[in-house]
């Protein structure tokens, strides 16, 4: 599986996904950069035509400890939109989210399924 994320500046976005989020850089080609995101290949792409230049889907990054991950992003200067908060209470766990933006203004989020006591 591969997911494409539209970016305005491939070099700037590459630095964010590699250095700030810590994703494993795979390779690049003109106007493209590829990463491993937990077994899914992530492709950063500069739109070739205006009709292809639009916001991408929201990517959710699973975090074992969402509070710690959120603090880590804040410490690296990431634009945080929300603090970790519960969005759903299931029988066995609470689902927590915290939204943030990348350098290209794409919406991303941390997610964590916290077991209920």
C-alpha positions, 0 to 999 in steps of 0.5 A: 500500500502507498499513500500520497501526500501533496506538498508545496516544497518536497525538501521542506516536507522531507525534513519534517517527515524524516527529522521531526516525525522520525519516519524512515526515509526510503528514497527520492526522485524529482518532486517525490520523496518516499518513507516507510510509515509502519509498513505503509509506503508514504509518498510526498509529491509536489502536484504536477497540475493545479487540479491535483493540488489539494489537501490530502487525507488525514494521516493518523499516527498510532502512539503508545503514549499520546501525551508523551508523543504530543510533548515530543512534537511540541518540543520539536516546534510542530504546529499543534492544533489540539491537546490529546482528548478522548473522542470515543469510549469503547467497552475495552478502551478510550480512543484519544486523538491530538491533531497537528499540521505538517510544514505543508499545512496538511492535517495529521493526528496522533491516536492512541487506544488507552485500555480502560481499567 
